[in-house]
């Protein structure tokens, strides 16, 4: 049964789109990734990745390149509007066996995912 190979279009080159493109590449596909924004339109805002994000990056074989980036977050404190403590969470215990929590720049994670997705994105 000849025919042309399956073509897959991933619309959006944000975190989710690039993660999907990476997973498709790992499955042997060559997806085309398109993004409406021009290149370099990423904000350099911070991003918090909980333990299940670390597990997802491991499954995408991208945990190694992310590991040196940002900072591992061990504890999370919740405060009310006056700054009084409400509770504190031991993130190492909460996510034990799943993955560490990490804070990093969104652009750093995007660069790792872009490389993992094959690096080619059509913009505009």
N, C-alpha and C positions, 0 to 999 in steps of 0.2 A: 504494500500500500504506500506508494511514493508520497508525494505531497511535500509542501514546504515545512520547515521546522516551526514549532509553536513560537509565536512572538508574544512577549509579555510587556505591557506598558505599565510602569509605576508612575502615578501622577502625584507629585509632591516629593521634594528632596529634603524634607525635614527629618527629624529623628525617626519617626515611624516609617516613612517611605524608604529611607536608606537602610533601615533594619530589614525591611521586607526584601529589598533588592539584594542584600547580603545573604539572606536565607535562600532566596531563589538561586543565587550563584552557587551556594554550597550544595544545592540539589541538582546542579548541572545545567541550569538555564542561564541565558544571557539577557537579562531584562534591560529595556530602555527606560531611563529615568528622565522625567521632565519636571521642570519647576518654573512657575510663572514669574517669580522674582528674579531680578538680575543677580549674577554672582556677587558675593560680598555683602549681601543685605542682612546678614545675621547680626543680631545684637549680642554684645558681650555680657549678657546677664548670667547670673549664677543659676545653677541647677542642682537639685538634690536628687540623688538616685538611692532609693531604698534597696534593701537586700535582694528583693526579687528582680530588680534591674541588673544587679551583679550576676545573678543566675542566668538571665537572658543573654547578657554579654558573653558569659562563659559558653553558652550553647551556640552562639554565633562565632566563637573562637576569637573574640575581640577583648577579652578581659585583660590579656597581657598588655596591649597598648594603652588601656585605660588606667591600669594599676598605678603608674607613676604620676598620674594627673590629679590635681586637686588635693583634698584632704579627706581622710577617713573620719566619719562622725561616729563617736562611741556613745554619746548620751544626747538626749533631746529634752529640753525643758519647755514647759508650757506655762505662760504667764497670763494673768488677766489684764484688762485695759489699764490698770494702775501700776502694773509691773509686779504685782504680788504673785508668788509661785502657786500654780495649780497642781502640777504633777511633774514628775521626771521619769523618763523611760530609758532603761538600759538597752540600747539598740544592739549591742553585741549579743546579749542574751535573747532578745526578741527574734533576731534574724540568724541565730546560731544554726549552722548546717545549711543555710540558704546562701548567704553572701553578706559582705560588708556594705554599710551605707557610706556614701561618698558625696561630697560637695565639690563641684568643679565648674568651670566656665562652659556654657552651652556650646560655644565655638570649638572648644577642645574636643568635646564628645562628637560634634558634627564632623570634624576633620577625621577622626578615627573611623566613623561610620562611612564617610565618603570614600576613604581608602578601601575599606572592607567591601563596599558596594561596587568597586571597580573604577571609581573616580570619574566616570563620564556622565555628565548631566547636561541635558539640553535646557537652556534658560530662555525665558521670554515667551 
